[in-house]
């Protein structure tokens, strides 16, 4: 009897945990529908969607094994969020792609200032390794975020990389005005002829995007390189999330500090997204958009944008498609999107660790295939 009573208590505890994680998953499904400027409460749960999903799948399997109807709690919520699930997880298989000769090959990569925060030696080594990686892949278009240059001749390395990659043009903009002989910003390298360019910025926001109009197979395409507002988490914040301390008062203060950073970033990204949507809507040409959104497929930003353009991962992605290489798990925050005129022939994430992000590429069908 004691053994059975102990089993019932344990099962009751697990059922309680199941309800907590199921509720959290339900809240994460709301995140994409509530603007952060109204409340950022749901947005935080949206950030955790992949982890919450896996936890609820575990509960479904657990109760299935016990042949218990509790499995319906998580199963119904997972099913209710099918659209959200399909944007976060894909099970497509690698396939051979035909007619690749005229396809547009684009790579996007947040290079984290080439590791400058670690050391000067790390900066030089990483910059060279990133260059060799890009040269080996030989894409037609490269979008880099957090590109960093330094020295009296700030723009010489950009020109050298352009030449080394075989590009015919590049367009660079700093996040802020260059100072102290250093710059950090966004750059687009292209093997296609550039006929126009511009940047995205408004009062209260740094430059968060650039675009260039490229002549691709006799058609003009507008390519955006985007880097939306960062949460600005420092290593101590990430350590706290992964391994929270024991002092309750200290935990509360640190948690509130992190929530404030999250809230500010969520709200600024919403404003940046609205600005970007207007730019896409007013574009006279089909669009390819790439970059670091600092937000996930469960976010309000993502849902708003996918009403206008399509996510290449949704057409040819695999698994969760994690692009953040740091300690926080399963985050896909780097994207390649495109107008419906393009088809995604191939999408991939490269498993190389030269930054706190993984590079991502897409092979897109020509705008007007022969």
N, C-alpha and C positions, 0 to 999 in steps of 0.2 A: 504493500500500500504506500509506503514512504517513497519507494522508487517511482511509482506512478504519479504521486503528488508532486515530486520534484520535476518529473517530465512535464506535467501540466503547467507548473510555474515557469519553466524555461520556455515552453511553447507560448505562454501568455506574454512573456517578455519579448519574444521574437515578433509576435503579432503586434505588440505596441510599437516596436521599431518599424515594422512594415507600414503601419499607419502614418508614422512620422515621415518616412521616405516617400510614401505615396503622395502625401500632402505636398511635400517639397517639389515633387515632380509635377504635380498639378499646377503649382504656383509658377514653375519654370515655363509652362506652356502659355501662360498669360503674358510673359515678358515681351513677346514680339508684338503685342497688341496695345500695350499701354505706353504712351510716350514718357520717357524719363523726366521730361520737364513737369509732368504731373506728379509722378512718384518714381523713385529709383528702387523701391522695395522689391518689385518683381524682377527687375533687370538683373539683380544679384543672383537670383535663383536661375535665371536663364543662362548665366555664365557657367553654372554648375550642371547643366542639363546632361552632358555625357556621363558624368559620375552618377548622377541620380538615376539615369536610365539603367546603367549596369547594376546598380543596387536593387532596383525593382525587378529586373530580369532574374536576379538571384532569388528574390522572394517568390517569384512565380515558379521557378524550378523547385525550390524548397517545398512549397505547399503542394506542388504536383506530385512530388515524391511521397508525401504523406497522404495524398488523395484527399486534401482538405480544400473546401470551397473558398478559403481565404485567398487562394491564388487569383480570384476574380478581382480583388481590390486593385492590385498593381496591373493586372492584365487589361482591365477596362480603361485605366488612365493611359497606359502605353498606347492602346488602340485609339483612344480619343485624340492623341497627339500624333497621328500617323503622318500628317504633313510635316510637322516638325521633325519627326523621326527620319523622313525621307531626305530632308535637307542636311541632316547630321551624319547619317550612315548610308553607305552605298555598297552593293554587293555585285557590281559589274565585273566582268572578267576581261583581262587584257586581250585585245583583239588586233588582228592585222588590219592596217588602214590602207585603203587604196587611194591612188591619185594624190600622193603627198608632195609631188614636185612643186606645185604652186602654193602649198599650204603655208599659213602664217605661223611661225614658231616664236612664241613669246615666253620669256622667263621673268618672274618677279622675285625679288629677294631683299629682305631687310638685313643689311650687312652689319648692323650694330656698331657702326663707326670703325669697322675692321679691328675690333678688340682694343681700341686705344685706351680704354679705361683700365686695362690690365697693365700694359707696358708699351714703350716705344717699339721694342723688339717684336712683341705680339702684333702690333699694328702693321709693321712692314711685312711680316710673314703672312698674316691673314690676307692682306690686300693682294699679295702675289698669288696666294692659293685661290682666292675668289676669281681673280683674273684668269688663271689657268683653267678653273672649272668652267667658266663662261666660254672661254675660247674653245675648249674641248666640245662643248655642246653646240656651239656655232648657231645661236638663235638669230632670227631676223630682227627681233626687238628685245631689249633688256630694260626692265624697270627696277631701279634700285632705290631703297629707302635707307635713311641714315648713312648716306655716302659721306665720307669725311675726307677733307683735304687740308693740308697745312704747309706752311712755308711762305717765302716771299712771292713765289710764283704759284699761287693757289690753283690756277686753272691748267697748268701744264700737265698734271697727272690725268685730268679728264681728257685732254687732247691725246695723251699717250694711250689711255685705255681705249678711246675711240678708234685710234689707228690700229691697235693690237687686235681689236675685235672685228676689224674689217667694216666698221660702221661708216656710213656716209655723213651722218649728222649726230649731234647730241644736244640735249636741252637740259640745263641745270638751273635750279633755283634753291637758294638757302631757305631754311626754316625761318631764320632771322637774318638781319644784316651781318655779313662776315666781319669778324673782329679778331684782334690779336693774331693776325695771320693764320686764322683757322676758319673753316666753314663746314657746316653739316646741312645736308638737305636731300633733295630728290633729283634724280637724273634719269633721262630716257636716252638710250643709245639705239640707233636704228640703221639698218642697211637700206632702208627705203628713203626716198627723197622727202624732206620735210618742207611744207609750204606755209605753215602757220604755227603759232605756239601761244600759250597763255598760262597764267597761274590762278589758283583758287585761294582766296584770302579775303577775310572781312574783319572789321574792327573787333578786337577781343580774341582773335584767333591768329596763330602763326600761319604761314603758308602751309597748307595741308594737302595741296594737290597741284599738279601741272598737267598740261595736255599739249600734244603736238599733232598736227594734221599731216598724215603721211599718204603719199601716192603709192598704192599697192595694186599692181596689175591694172593700171589705168583707172582705178577707182580711188576716191579719197576716203580715208578712215581716220576718225579721231581717237587717239590713244590717250587714256588718262592714267597717270601714276599717282596713287593716293596713299596718304599716311594720316589716318584720323587720330584724334587726341589719345595720348597714352594715359594709362592710369597712374603712372609715375611711382610705381612701387619700387622701393629700395630693397636690397638683399635682406635686411632685417624684417621687412614686411612679409616677404615670401617665406622666410624661415619660420615666422610666427604662424602663417597659414598651414605650412606643412607640419611643424612641430610646435603647437601652442604651449606656452608656459603653464606653470601650476598656480601662480599667484592670481587669484580671481580679480582683484582690483586692477592689476597690471594688464591682465587679459582683456578686461572690459575697455580700458583706455585705448589699448592698441587696436582692438577690434573697431572701435568707433573712429579712430584715425584712418584706418583702412577704408571703412565704409564712406567716410567723407571724400576720400580720394576717388573711390569708385563713383560716387554720386556726381561729382564735378565732371569727371571724364564722360560718363554716360550722357549728361546733359549737353556738354559741348559737342559730342559726336552727333547728337540729334540735330543740332544747329548746322553742323558741317554737312551732314547728310542732306538736309533740306536744300542747302546751297548747291550741293553736288547734283541733286535731282533736277534742279532748274537748269543747270549747265548741260546735263544729258538731254533734257527735253528740248532745249534750244539748239542742240547740235544739228547742223545741216547735213551731217554725215552719219553713217553707222558707227557704232562705238565699241571699242575694246577697253575695258577698265581693269586695272590690276593694282595690287598694293596691299598694305597692312592696314586692316580696319580696326585692329585692337578690340574687336568684338566678334561674336560667334554667330552661327546660323540660327540661333534661338533668339537673337536680339531684334529690337525694334528697327535698328539701322538696316540690318540685312533684309528683313521683310519689306521694308519700304522700298529698297533698291530693286529687289527681285520682281517688283511690280512693273518695272521698266525694262530691265535687262536680265539675262539668264546666267546662272552660275555654272561654269564649266564642270565643276566637281559633280553636280547633279546629273550630268550626262555621261561622265566617264570616270568617276571617282571610285575609290575602294576603301572600305573600312570607315574609320572616323576621319581619316585624312589629316591627322594632327600636323600643324605647321609651327606651333610654338615649341621650341626645343628646351625650355626651362623646366623648373621643377613642377609647375602646375600641370596636371595631366590632361591629355586629350583635347587640347584647345586648337581649333581650326580658326585662325584669325587672319590668315593671308588668303586672298581670293584672286581669281581671274574670272571676269564676267564679260559678256558680249551681247551685242544686238542679235535678234532672232535670225538675221540674214546669214549669220555664220553657223556652222555645225562644229561641234567639238570632236575632232578625230582622235585625239589622245590627250589625256590629262595625267600628270604624275607629280609626286612629291619626291624630291631627292633626299636620300638619307645621309646627308653630310652635315657635320657639326663644325661650322666655321663661324657661327653666330648663335644668338638665342632664338633664331628662326631657322626653319628649313626653306630652301628654295623650292619654288613651284613652277611648273611649266604647262603650257597648253599648245596643242597643234590644232589650228583652226582651218576649216575649209576656205578656199578662196571665196571672195564675195560673189563672184560670178564665174563659177567653174565652167570650163569649156566642155 
